[in-house]
Amino acid sequence: MSDRTTPSQAAWNRFADRLKEVGSKIVGPIGARGPRERAEGFRYLASLIAAGQELEMEADRAHPVLARAFTPLRSFVGDGPDTLYHDAKLDESLSYELTVRRGDDIFFSIVAYASDDEGMRSMVSFLIDKDIAFEPDGDEQCATIHISAQRPEGAKNWLELQGNEPFIMTRQYFPECVIEVDQGKYRPAVMNIRCVDEAPPPSEYSVEKLDAGLDRLIGFMHDTVDAGLGVSAIVGMSMIEYEGDAHSTPTRIGADGKLAVEEGEHDEYTPDEVFEMIDPKVVANNLPGPGIGYSGVSFKLAEDEAIVIEGNDVPCRYWSCQVFDHYLQSGDYRHHPVALNNRETVYDDDGSFRIYACAENPGVKNWISTEGRPRGQVVLRTLLAETDLMPEMRVIKIAEIPKRDHV
């Protein structure tokens, strides 16, 4: 038997070695804080392999497909449970057409992203539903969107394409969790993208294609982990915990040198040193969308405590309150109510609301599950808000929840 390593095996071995490098970030200074987060972190990496294989490794920019970026089983970079996201990798030198038959969404957008020479991603152009010229087709609305560097003559809908390694992402927001879309309660858009320039069919698969595809896959994993942990560390610099006072304010972790990490781990790092570890491109690479605003805090929670999120409704297309884990993954919305949106929230007569986040439902009108996490993040997301949604967030004892908020 020969001991010779084949080129394909060598490509795989390089990929396996680089996987270990990504794994080291899970246990690094801004990584996991305790056994649960470590276990979740490595499961997270496994899900990124699956996502990257579809979104990056198999991407063909001359023959693009719209792939579902996030599913109930794979979550990263702060996706929302009420939103369907689709992704397609494109070539800035080619032209494309996207056809859309709109479904039952409450908001639709398409964004073109690209990277600069230093790998910093940004929005190049975007269209939201109110700016798209849809045409009626029976009871449905249809549109053709041209995607190219130059606007085609006579094009009603055009999305500009420029920059390095561009890609598009569509977002469809729904009144409820996308589980309801998958089960047929709401219709998703029917979309198709095609390259309008002449392009030869894909050539046969080769060692070179394997090596390049694995390189894109591992690059995607590095970028995604860096974005998730980097943004999580930034949010973690403002942490709320119980202080024995119903009117306590967030603890500014950077103020006295504390870090939101497991006791005794990485004590040698100051907040300034942690920030130096965060690549400045991580926020940009977290795929911001048009008209979307965010606010949030990191939390530390005991079993007998809850986070209360108290605020007032604002005029907007949509807002939601959601629990994320340390890696900016959505909670498991297959089995737990980890988010509430403005259509689901129960309000007082004056438009105010209080949402409680804790492990089990304490019998209140508005509850989101932390899935028993002692640490995590609560994030509010707004869409086309006329004013900022800035609720007060604090930690209280569950026994302190007022009777008026119980069902």
C-alpha positions as a printed Julia matrix, in Angstrom:
407×3 Matrix{Float64}:
   0.0    0.0     0.0
   1.36   3.41   -0.98
   1.82   6.14    1.64
   1.73   8.85   -1.01
  -0.67  11.69   -0.21
  -2.79  12.56   -3.23
  -3.39  16.21   -4.15
  -7.04  15.95   -3.12
  -6.09  14.47    0.23
  -3.49  17.19    0.73
  -6.15  19.83    0.08
  -8.41  18.19    2.64
  -5.6   17.92    5.18
  -4.85  21.63    4.82
  -8.53  22.34    5.41
  -8.54  20.12    8.51
  -5.49  21.89    9.93
  -7.11  25.28    9.39
 -10.27  24.05   11.11
  -8.18  23.73   14.27
  -7.23  27.4    13.93
 -10.9   28.4    13.82
 -11.61  26.14   16.79
  -8.98  27.92   18.86
 -11.12  31.08   18.68
 -13.93  29.35   20.57
 -11.68  29.05   23.63
  -9.79  32.32   23.09
  -9.95  35.52   25.17
 -13.32  36.64   23.75
 -14.61  33.12   23.23
 -16.64  30.75   25.37
 -17.35  31.4    29.04
 -17.96  27.99   30.54
 -18.76  24.41   29.46
 -22.13  25.16   27.84
 -20.76  27.92   25.63
 -17.79  25.76   24.66
 -20.1   22.93   23.58
 -22.36  25.38   21.74
 -19.32  26.96   20.12
 -18.09  23.78   18.51
 -21.61  22.87   17.39
 -21.7   26.38   15.9
 -18.56  25.59   13.91
 -20.15  22.41   12.58
 -23.15  24.41   11.38
 -20.82  26.9     9.68
 -19.22  24.06    7.74
 -22.68  23.15    6.42
 -23.53  26.78    5.64
 -20.18  27.51    4.02
 -20.33  24.43    1.84
 -23.58  25.66    0.29
 -23.03  29.43    0.35
 -19.32  29.58   -0.5
 -17.75  26.31   -1.59
 -20.38  25.5    -4.23
 -20.93  29.1    -5.33
 -20.66  29.65   -9.09
 -20.77  33.35   -9.93
 -21.54  32.71  -13.6
 -24.42  30.38  -12.7
 -25.76  31.76   -9.39
 -28.54  30.33   -7.29
 -30.42  31.92   -4.41
 -29.54  29.82   -1.38
 -31.32  30.11    1.96
 -28.65  31.56    4.21
 -30.18  30.8     7.62
 -32.47  27.99    8.71
 -33.86  26.79   12.05
 -30.75  24.6    12.26
 -28.1   27.14   11.31
 -27.83  30.64   12.67
 -25.06  33.22   12.66
 -24.33  36.98   12.52
 -27.55  37.91   14.3
 -30.27  36.54   12.03
 -33.91  37.05   13.01
 -36.45  34.23   13.49
 -39.13  36.16   11.56
 -37.0   36.66    8.46
 -36.12  34.61    5.4
 -32.7   35.45    3.97
 -31.41  34.29    0.58
 -27.89  34.76   -0.75
 -26.32  34.6    -4.22
 -22.67  35.16   -5.18
 -22.16  37.3    -8.29
 -19.41  38.6   -10.59
 -19.01  42.36  -10.96
 -18.21  41.95  -14.67
 -21.47  40.12  -15.45
 -25.12  41.15  -15.6
 -28.06  39.38  -14.02
 -31.84  39.4   -13.77
 -33.75  38.56  -10.61
 -37.45  37.78  -10.95
 -39.61  38.09   -7.85
 -43.17  36.92   -7.28
 -43.87  38.45   -3.9
 -45.39  36.39   -1.09
 -46.98  37.3     2.25
 -44.06  39.25    3.7
 -44.5   42.54    5.53
 -41.17  43.83    4.15
 -38.96  42.85    1.22
 -35.49  44.11    0.36
 -32.53  43.2    -1.8
 -29.02  44.4    -0.98
 -25.8   44.19   -2.98
 -22.66  43.84   -0.85
 -19.02  43.85   -1.91
 -15.55  43.94   -0.37
 -12.82  46.52   -0.72
  -9.15  45.67   -1.22
  -8.74  45.13    2.54
 -11.68  42.74    2.83
 -14.07  45.26    4.4
 -17.62  44.56    3.27
 -20.19  47.27    2.71
 -23.58  47.82    1.15
 -23.11  48.9    -2.45
 -26.78  49.42   -3.28
 -30.21  48.3    -2.18
 -33.88  48.3    -3.04
 -36.73  48.02   -0.56
 -40.27  47.05   -1.47
 -41.67  50.58   -1.72
 -38.99  51.47   -4.27
 -39.5   48.39   -6.46
 -41.86  48.65   -9.43
 -44.04  45.59   -8.91
 -46.65  44.76  -11.51
 -49.9   42.92  -10.79
 -50.32  39.36  -12.01
 -53.75  38.33  -10.85
 -53.7   38.64   -7.07
 -49.89  38.63   -6.94
 -47.16  41.21   -7.43
 -44.21  40.5    -9.71
 -41.01  42.35  -10.58
 -37.85  41.93  -12.61
 -34.74  43.47  -11.07
 -31.66  44.07  -13.22
 -28.35  43.64  -11.39
 -25.27  45.01  -13.15
 -22.5   47.61  -13.07
 -24.39  49.86  -15.5
 -28.13  50.44  -15.65
 -29.66  48.75  -18.71
 -31.67  51.04  -20.95
 -35.34  50.97  -20.02
 -34.84  49.03  -16.77
 -37.56  49.84  -14.23
 -35.69  48.2   -11.35
 -31.9   48.28  -11.18
 -29.46  47.21   -8.46
 -25.93  48.48   -8.94
 -23.11  45.94   -8.84
 -19.54  46.97   -8.09
 -16.59  46.08   -5.86
 -14.77  42.83   -5.18
 -16.58  39.51   -4.86
 -20.09  41.0    -4.78
 -23.12  39.12   -3.57
 -26.76  39.89   -2.97
 -29.0   39.11   -0.03
 -32.77  39.26   -0.03
 -34.73  39.7     3.19
 -38.39  38.84    3.71
 -39.88  39.78    7.09
 -43.04  37.98    8.22
 -45.63  38.6    10.97
 -44.51  35.43   12.76
 -41.56  33.06   12.96
 -40.38  31.52    9.69
 -41.41  28.12   11.06
 -44.93  29.26   10.13
 -43.69  30.03    6.6
 -42.09  26.6     6.31
 -45.34  25.01    7.46
 -47.39  26.87    4.86
 -49.16  29.56    6.86
 -47.43  32.33    4.88
 -46.23  32.25    1.27
 -42.58  33.09    0.65
 -41.57  34.94   -2.48
 -40.82  32.85   -5.56
 -37.48  34.1    -6.85
 -35.07  33.15   -9.59
 -31.77  34.67  -10.65
 -29.94  34.15  -13.92
 -26.9   35.55  -15.66
 -27.94  37.34  -18.86
 -24.43  37.29  -20.34
 -23.16  34.28  -22.22
 -21.33  31.95  -19.87
 -20.04  28.46  -20.65
 -21.39  25.57  -18.57
 -19.34  24.68  -15.49
 -16.23  22.67  -16.25
 -15.61  19.29  -14.68
 -14.72  19.18  -11.02
 -11.0   19.12  -10.26
  -8.44  19.18   -7.48
  -7.98  22.89   -8.12
 -11.71  23.51   -7.66
 -11.71  21.45   -4.47
  -8.76  23.36   -3.05
 -10.22  26.76   -3.96
 -13.64  25.79   -2.59
 -12.24  24.6     0.72
 -10.24  27.82    0.94
 -13.43  29.87    0.5
 -15.2   27.71    3.07
 -12.55  28.16    5.75
 -12.33  31.89    4.99
 -16.08  32.16    5.49
 -15.77  30.38    8.83
 -12.99  32.67   10.04
 -14.88  35.81    9.01
 -18.16  34.64   10.53
 -16.63  33.61   13.86
 -14.67  36.87   14.04
 -17.83  38.87   13.33
 -19.93  37.02   15.9
 -17.37  37.1    18.7
 -16.27  40.64   17.9
 -19.74  42.14   18.01
 -20.55  40.03   21.08
 -17.5   41.43   22.85
 -18.51  44.98   21.98
 -22.06  44.43   23.27
 -20.56  42.69   26.29
 -18.87  45.89   27.38
 -22.31  46.98   28.62
 -23.7   44.23   30.82
 -26.77  44.17   33.07
 -27.01  42.03   36.18
 -29.05  42.04   39.37
 -27.89  44.69   41.81
 -30.64  44.5    44.39
 -32.3   47.62   43.01
 -35.25  47.61   40.64
 -33.86  50.76   39.02
 -30.32  49.51   38.53
 -28.46  50.6    35.39
 -26.16  48.64   33.08
 -22.72  47.85   34.45
 -20.13  49.34   32.13
 -17.67  46.5    32.0
 -14.89  48.69   30.65
 -15.13  51.15   33.53
 -13.3   49.07   36.11
 -11.39  46.56   34.03
 -13.81  43.65   34.39
 -14.59  41.42   31.43
 -17.68  39.33   30.73
 -15.79  36.04   30.78
 -15.77  32.99   33.0
 -14.34  33.55   36.47
 -10.59  33.13   36.49
 -10.19  32.91   32.69
  -8.16  35.42   30.68
  -7.7   37.72   33.67
  -4.52  39.03   32.04
  -6.47  40.96   29.39
  -7.78  44.46   29.93
 -10.78  45.8    27.97
  -8.45  47.9    25.81
  -6.42  44.81   24.97
  -9.6   42.93   24.1
 -10.67  45.69   21.72
  -7.27  45.45   20.03
  -8.06  41.79   19.32
 -11.24  42.73   17.43
 -10.78  43.32   13.71
 -12.48  46.65   12.87
 -14.12  45.07    9.83
 -16.25  42.74   11.98
 -19.18  45.14   12.3
 -19.2   45.83    8.56
 -18.93  42.12    7.85
 -22.0   41.51   10.01
 -24.17  42.35    6.97
 -26.16  45.43    7.99
 -29.41  45.95    6.11
 -31.26  49.05    4.89
 -33.52  50.73    7.41
 -32.54  48.38   10.23
 -31.59  49.72   13.67
 -30.21  47.81   16.65
 -29.83  48.26   20.39
 -28.97  45.72   23.03
 -27.12  44.61   26.12
 -25.28  41.61   27.46
 -26.79  39.99   30.53
 -25.82  37.87   33.51
 -28.78  36.03   35.0
 -29.44  33.7    37.93
 -32.17  31.05   37.92
 -34.54  33.19   40.0
 -34.03  36.32   37.89
 -35.51  37.83   34.74
 -34.63  40.63   32.38
 -37.4   43.18   31.98
 -37.43  45.15   28.73
 -39.7   48.16   29.21
 -40.52  50.73   26.57
 -43.06  52.29   24.25
 -44.18  51.25   20.81
 -42.83  53.37   17.96
 -44.15  53.92   14.43
 -42.26  51.46   12.25
 -42.69  48.65    9.78
 -41.45  46.1    12.32
 -39.57  45.71   15.58
 -38.54  42.69   17.6
 -36.91  41.75   20.89
 -34.72  38.67   20.76
 -32.28  36.58   22.8
 -28.92  35.66   21.23
 -26.16  33.43   22.47
 -22.49  34.4    22.72
 -21.91  33.74   19.0
 -24.81  35.9    17.75
 -26.89  32.82   17.07
 -30.65  33.05   17.48
 -32.05  30.93   20.25
 -33.62  27.62   19.24
 -36.89  28.97   17.89
 -38.0   25.48   16.86
 -38.74  24.71   20.5
 -38.58  27.98   22.44
 -40.17  31.45   22.04
 -36.88  33.34   21.86
 -38.29  36.48   20.22
 -41.36  38.72   20.14
 -42.2   41.24   17.45
 -44.43  44.31   17.5
 -47.41  42.36   16.17
 -47.13  39.7    18.86
 -46.44  41.95   21.86
 -49.29  42.78   24.26
 -49.37  46.52   25.04
 -50.86  48.64   27.79
 -53.52  51.16   26.8
 -50.9   53.9    26.46
 -48.79  51.87   24.01
 -46.17  50.86   26.57
 -44.93  47.29   26.93
 -42.9   45.09   29.24
 -41.22  41.94   27.98
 -39.65  39.45   30.37
 -36.73  37.22   29.42
 -35.94  34.25   31.65
 -35.64  30.47   31.55
 -39.3   29.56   32.16
 -42.5   31.49   31.55
 -43.41  33.16   34.87
 -46.99  33.52   33.68
 -46.69  36.94   32.04
 -48.25  38.45   28.92
 -44.94  38.97   27.11
 -42.17  36.42   27.6
 -39.11  35.33   25.65
 -36.99  32.36   26.63
 -33.32  32.52   27.55
 -33.24  28.71   27.34
 -31.69  28.78   30.79
 -28.62  30.72   29.71
 -26.8   32.4    32.58
 -25.26  34.77   30.03
 -26.29  36.04   26.64
 -27.56  39.08   24.8
 -30.91  40.79   24.38
 -31.17  42.74   21.12
 -33.93  44.94   19.75
 -34.19  45.29   15.99
 -36.26  47.99   14.29
 -37.19  48.34   10.65
 -37.94  51.74    9.09
 -38.65  53.24   12.52
 -39.71  56.89   12.58
 -38.18  57.32   16.05
 -35.66  55.28   18.01
 -36.9   52.38   20.11
 -34.87  52.75   23.31
 -36.41  50.65   26.09
 -34.99  50.36   29.58
 -33.5   46.94   30.3
 -32.69  45.69   33.79
 -32.5   42.48   35.82
 -35.05  41.81   38.55
 -36.03  38.89   40.71
 -38.89  36.88   39.21
 -40.75  37.33   42.49
 -40.69  41.1    41.87
 -42.73  40.91   38.65
 -45.84  43.05   39.24
 -49.26  41.4    39.18
 -50.42  43.65   36.34
 -48.09  41.82   33.96
 -49.37  38.35   34.79
 -51.9   36.72   32.52
